[in-house]
């Protein structure tokens, strides 16, 4: 295996890792926001009664 092939393999693995990290961060952020919205809705419903 020559140096150019090894560089491409490392670049592809790094790209996949970056995309995976971005998707994971987005999903975690979305779930947290959903949970915060539900807590706020519950708080507002409770405070109105």
URRACOR-V508207 format. One record per pair of residues at least 6 apart in sequence whose ideal C-beta (glycine too) atoms are under 6 Angstrom apart, sorted by the first residue. I is the first residue (numbers start at 1). J is the second residue. Records with the same first field share a line. If there is no record, write none. Layout:
BEGIN
I: J, J
END
This chain:
BEGIN
none
END
